[in-house]
Amino acid sequence: FSVPCSAILSSYLLGERLNLLGKLGCLLSLVGSTVMVIHAPEDEEVTTLEEMTSKLKEPGFLAYGAILLALCFLLIFYLAPRYGQSNILIYLTICSVIGAFSVSSVKGLGIAIKGFFAGQPVLQHPLTWILVITLVASITTQINYLNKSLDIFNTSLVFPIYYVLFTTIVITTSIILFKEWVTMTVVDIIGTVCGFLTIILGVFLLHAFKDLDVSLGNLPQVLQNEQPAPVTRDDKNILIEVDNSSIAPEDKPKVFML
C-alpha cells in the first residue's frame, strides 16, 4: 500500500499532483508486483548461520553481489554527481541495489536471533557481526539517497518507482541466493516475466507523462481540442495558388508574396 498511500498523501499534504496516467502507472506497478510475488517460488528453509554462510559463499551469489557492488560504486561516484539532480532513476537505483544487501542481512539476522533464544552461540559467530555492519551501512545509504531524491523530485513519483525497483531487485536476490529458480515451473516463469513487463509499463506511464495535465474531468476536452498541425507552405506554393485562383475578383489587384 506504499504506492497509493504516498501518492494520495503527497497530493493532499504536499500539494503535488498526480495525473491520470500516473495513477494508471501506479496501478500497473502494483498489479505487476503482485503477479511477480504470486509466481515467485517459496524460500528455501535455512535454519542455522552455517547454512546461511554456505549460501552466501556460493559462486553465483558472490558474482551477483560483486556486480551489485560495482553498480553501486558506479552510480554513487560517477553518475550521481553528474546526473543525480536531473534523473530520478539514479538515486532510486542506488537505494534499490543497496536494498538487496539489507534484505539479505535481515534474513540472516532473523536466523541469528532465533538461534540466540535457542541457546546457540551466535554472538561468537563472525557472520552475525558482518550482517549487522552490512545492515547498518546499507540502511544508512538507502535513507541518505532516498531523502536526496525526495528533496528534488515529486513524492508521488519517487515512492512508486522506488517500490518497483526495490521489489524487483529483492526478488531477484532471493532467487539467486536460495536457488529458487531451480524449482520454478514454466507457468511461474511466464508469470514472473509478465509481471516484470507490467511493472516496466507502469513505471513508463508514471515517469514519461508526468507533466501532462490529464484527468478524468478534462479527458474529453483534451481529446476534442486536438488541432491538426498547420501546413507550412513555401513562397512557390503561395505564388502558384494566387496566380491560379479563379475566385478572386477581377477588379482587385493580385498580390505576390516573395
N, C-alpha and C positions, 0 to 999 in steps of 0.2 A: 504493500500500500504506500510505499515511499514516493513512488512516481506521481500518482494522482494527488496525494496529500500535499506534496511540495508544490505542485502546480496550482492547487487551489489556495493554499496559504500564501504563496508569493503573489497571487493575483489580488487577494483581499488585504494583506498586511503590507506588502511592499509596493503595491501599485504596478506590478509587472503584468504584461499582457500576453496571453497565450491564444493564438488564433485557432481557427477550426482545424487546419491541417496539423498544427502542433498537438491538438487534442487527439486527433486520429493517430498521430505518431506515437503518443504515449500509450494509447490503447493497443496498437500493433506491437509495441515493445513488451507490454505485459502479456499479450497473447503468445508471442514468440518465446518469451522466457518461461511461461507456463508449459508450453509444449516441450521445450528442452528439458525441464525438470521432470515432467511426466515420463519421458522416454530415456532419461538418464538411468544407468544401472545402479543397483544398490551398492553401498560401500562395503568393501571387504572388511571383515571383522579383524581389528587389531587391538589386542588387549594389554600388551606389555611394551615397555620402552625398547626392549631388544628387537621386537618385531618392527617397531616404528623406525629404529635405526637401520635395520636391513632394508626397509622400503626406501628410506632416504638415500641409501648408498647404491641403489640401482643405477646402472649406466644411463638408462633412458631418462630418469628423473634428474640425474646430475647434468646431463646435456640440456634438458629443458630449463633447469634452473640457471645454468650458465647463459643461455640465450636470453632469459628474462633479465638477468643482471646486466648483461651487455646492452640490452634495450633500455633499461633504466638509466644507465650511465650516459648513453647517447642522448636520451630525452632531457636529462637533468643538466648536463654540462654543455651540450651543443644546441639542441633545438629549443629548449625552454628560454634561454636568454634572448634568442633571436625571434622566435615566433610565439612564445607563450602569451604575450599580450594581445595577440590578434587571432590566434587559432584556439578554439575551445577544447580541441581534442588533445592538445599537448599535456596540459596539467592533469586532465582526467585520465589519460592513458597511464601517466605515472602513478596515480592513485590506484588504478585498477591492477597494473602489473605488480605493484608492491603488495596489493591485497592477496595475491597468490601466496606470498610468504606468510602473511599474517594469519590467513585461514589455516594453512598447514601447521603453523606454530600453535594455534588454538587447539587443533586436533591432537597434537602431541601433548600439550599441557593438560588437556582433559584426561588423557590416559595416565599422566603423571599424578594428577590429583586423585584419581581412583586408586592408583597404587599406593599413594600416601596414606589414605584412610584404610587401606587393606593391610597396612603394616610393612609395605615393601620399602627398601632403602632408596627411594627415588631421588632424595636430595644429594646422594653421593654419585648419582649417575651424571656424567658430563652433558648428556643430551638435554637434560632438564634446564640447565643454565643457558645452553646455546639457544634453546627455544624461547626462553624468557628474554634474552637480549635481542633476538630476531623480532619477537613480537613488539617490544618497546620501540625499536628502531623503525619498524615498518609502520606502526600506527602513528608515530610522530611524523613520519614523512607524509603519510596519507592526509593527516589533519592539516599539515602545512600547505600542501599543494591544493587541497580542496578549498581551504579558505582563500587562497590566492585566486582560484577560479571563481569563487562566489563574489569576490570583490570586483571582478572585471566583467563577468558575463551574467546574463539573465538567470535567475534562480530556477525558473521553470524549464530552462534548457539544461542546466548543469546536472540536476538530480536525475532526470530520465536517462541522459547519455551515460552518466557515471554508473547508474544502476545496471544498464545493459552491458557495458564493458566489463564491469566487476563480475557480474553473474557469469558471463561467457568465459572469462579467464579462470574463475574459480572452478567451474565445472570441468574445464579442460585440465586444470591442475589435478583435480581429484581423479579424473580418468587415467591420467598418466601415472600418478603416484601409486594408485592401488590397482592399476592394470584392469580397469573395469571394462575397457573396450573388448577384452577377450570374450566376455560373456554377453556382449550386445548382439541382439538378433537383427535381421535385416529391417524389420519394422521399426525397431528403436533407432537404427542408424538413419533411416529415411526421415523419421520424426524429428531427430536431432538436427539434421541438415535443414529441414523445412522450418523448424523453429528458429534456427540461426538466420536464415534468409528473411524470415518475417521480422526479426529484430533489426536487421540491416535496413529493411524498407521503412520501418518505424523511425529509426534514427535519421534516415534521409529526409523523410517528410518533416520531422521535427526541426532539423537544422537548415535545410535548404530553403524553406519557405517561411522562415521565422519573421521576416519583415513585411509580409503581405498582410493587408487588412482584410481578412476573410472571416466571416462569421455566418451563422445560420440566418441572422437578420438581414444582412446585406448581400447574401449569396445570389438571390435573383437579380439584384441590381448590378452586381459585378458581372454576371453572365450576359445581361442585356445591354450593358453600356459599352461593350467592346466595339470600338470603331475600327473599320478597315484602315490599314496603313496608307497614308497618302502616296500617290504615284508621282514620282519625281520625273519631270519631263525636261528635256534639254531645249535649247533655242531652236534647233532644227525642227522638232516636232511642233513647237508653237507656231513657227512660220508657216509650216505646211497646213496646219489647221486653220489659221487665219486666212491664208490665201485661198483655200478650198471651201471656205464657209459659204453656203448658199442661202443661209437665213439672215445674213447681215443686211441691213438696209443699204440700198444703193446710194442714198444721199449722205451717208456717213463715211468719213474717210477711214481707211484701214490703217491700223497701227501695227507696225512691225517691231517686235521686241528682239533686240540683239544682245 
